[in-house]
Every structure is written in structure tokens, then in C-alpha cells.
Amino acid sequence: MEYRSADRTCGGWMRATREKQTITYAVTRDAKEGQSYERCRWVITANEQAPIWIRITSIKFPISNCLDDYVEIRDVGIVQECEHPGCALRQDQRKTVRECGVKGKGMAPFVSNTLAVQISTATQIVPDSAATLNIEYYLIDSCNRTVDARFLPSSRLTSPHFPRHYGHNHSCETTLQVDDKKRILLVFRFFDIEHPSTEYDEEGRLKMDCIHDYLEINDASKKKEEARKHCGMTIPHPFMSKGSIISLFLKSDESVVGDGYDVSYYTADAMDEKTLIFSTTSELQGAIQQPDYPGYTTSASYKWFIHPPAGHKCKFILEELDLNLRKGPDEKCGENEKLTLTLTLNDEKAESHLDSCNLSEEDKLPIEVVFSGELVVEFKSDAETENDGRGFRGTWTCEDYETDVI
């Protein structure tokens, strides 16, 4: 038996810092003469007590098969070594995701639950075709940040250290910005900020004010005085920006703290406020709700696209459905106001049309839909107002990568 060392052509050990760094990988048949398959592995460790933010900016693998050709990002750090509030508390809280095929911008970022992450690739070397991969990473600053939604049009934001307490004496601001002709929709999935203070006014009416901890949403196109503060455990209504820049300002004092917030954001062209097609999200969890909830605009059409990475089994839960109400006991149901769920997997589509008037006894809320491909949620209202309700709300959650779901 003979053996020898070989030069490393990919992979390695990296140290994540606050500065953004990149990984670039490319392989062709010419560069790997006589080789038909290649595996690579990078390990990224944090240089301080903070989670690692990783995003695949582009991937082009010849074979769209997440079993044999893929890039996998996996938490590999020891749970007990991470003292940051955002880190995992148990081994089963470590995350794994996979991507494959050809994709550009818009892929959801991976935020580690430990201080070390392993990135593995496996790809076939196909004649006349190159395999390429570009990744960026850095240590996350979960308090003050600016998110350029031109490169990540729809994704998810959370409060510092979520799902654990956001901490005392914080003044944290997150700024979202898009192109001038686009708008931003915020839909909260979870909300827990210190309860408001209560007092009675001179007329005996109960007043509640967010004077301790609060989340303030500012639209750059409006006056500062128009910004509204949110606190307590009631999930805020969706927020649709009028301009292209919004900010979320979290303020906390030295006393009670909550678990914070988890909000999905979506961007859409602002050509017509009644017709909105939101950018695709690849997040493993999130929430969807029409922008003008509770209630909705007549003759409106809104569409969302949920496209998780291949191999992730997901569940969409329709928590509220209140539209196309029956005008009277003998009135017929309207035909043009509905919520449509379209599942696409391996080029096969299945549609479900839902509304309050036609909802059967078997379809009582919450309605659960399991999917592992793309889910399209489309809301349409008619020109009438007599049958209007509050609208709808849905959330989804995906499991970690599973090899038996492709």
C-alpha cells in the first residue's frame, strides 16, 4: 500500500469576525481531469461570543439533486461553549440546511446556534459545465443593523437573542431599505414586549401606554410623530410602508423583559397598491397576512411565494379565514373573493380555494397543509363590501433537512 499527501483545492478553516468575508468555489472538468466527483468542507469558527451569519449569494450545481449534489450548512459547535443569549441550549437545537441546483439572490441567511459551522459541498463534475458557489459570512450584530433588501427581498427579522429575552437597557435599531419604486410589508409571527402601563383618565377610561419597553416602527416617508409604539403580547397588525425605508427601534429599560419579536418582511413593486406580488421567501418559518388587516381593499390581489430549500418538510397553518361572508341565510356565495393555496412539487401542482362562505365542517380552522416544494398563497377580493370580513392569517414552519423529502 502506498499513500501520499495531496494539495487541497477547496475547503479549510476560517475565523468569522465582524467584517464580512467570502468563500468562492468553482470546479470544471478541465480543472479536474479524470475526476467525476468532488467533496469539500469548510469550518467557520467565531472569534468571539456571537452567532455566525451565513448567506449563499449564488449557487450553480449541474445536478438539481440535494441528495448527491448540494451545499450543506450545519451547526457543529459544542453547545456548552457558547455563552451568547442567542445560542442553542440543547444539542437538538443545532440547525442544518441544504441548497442545490441553480439559484441567485434571495436565499435566506443561516444564523448559527453555536460558535462553529461546517459547510460541506458535494458535486458531480459534468463535461462542459462548471459548478460554482459564493458565500458570505460574518459575526452578527443583532442590535444595530441595516438590511439591504435589494439583495434579500423577502426574509425574517428577530429581536436580539431571540427566542430568548432581548435584555435590559437596549436601544437597538434595524433599518430596512429597498429601491425607490418598491414597498415593504411587515407581518409579525411572534411578539412579546413588556406589558404597557395602565391608568384611568379623568373620564374613567382605561389608557394603556408603552412607556417602558416598546418596539417603534418608523416609515422614513412619514413624520417621526406618526410612528406607533407596540408593546405587550398582542401581535401587531401588518405594516405596509409608504416609502422605501423603514426602521424598527427596540427600547428596553432595567426592569421586566420579554422574548422579543419575530417578523417576516416582504418587498413588492409599488405600481398598483391593489395588486401586489411579493418577492419569494426561502425562510424556514414565517407569517403571512394581507397588508390592510383587519379588513381589506376591494378588487385587491396579493400573492406570496414560499420556497424553502429542497428536502425540508414544512407545515403551513391557516389560523384565520374571514372573507367572502354570506350576505344572508338565503344568499349565494360570491365567486370572486377567495384565498388560493397552490402546491408545486416536481412540476406537479395542486390547488385549494378557500373562503368563509364555502368552508365545510371538515375544514374547520386551523387548517394545516404539509408541503416540501413551493407554496403560493394568493388572496383576491371582489368589488363588493357587504361580504367583507377581517381577512386571513397563516404561519409556516419547516423542519431541518431530511433525506427522505425531496
Beta strands, then each sheet from edge to edge (+ up, - down):
strand 1: 12-16
strand 2: 21-27
strand 3: 37-46
strand 4: 52-60
strand 5: 70-75
strand 6: 96-99
strand 7: 102-103
strand 8: 110-111
strand 9: 116-124
strand 10: 131-139
strand 11: 145-148
strand 12: 155-158
strand 13: 171-177
strand 14: 182-192
strand 15: 197-200
strand 16: 206-209
strand 17: 214-219
strand 18: 228-230
strand 19: 239-240
strand 20: 245-251
strand 21: 260-269
strand 22: 275-277
strand 23: 285-289
strand 24: 301-306
strand 25: 314-322
strand 26: 338-345
strand 27: 348-354
strand 28: 367-371
strand 29: 374-380
strand 30: 391-398
sheet 1: 1+ 3+ 9- 5+ 6-
sheet 2: 2+ 10- 4+ 7-
sheet 3: 2+ 10- 4+ 8-
sheet 4: 11+ 13+ 20- 17+ 18-
sheet 5: 12+ 21- 14+ 19-
sheet 6: 15+ 16-
sheet 7: 22+ 24+ 29- 26+ 27-
sheet 8: 23+ 30- 25+ 28-
end
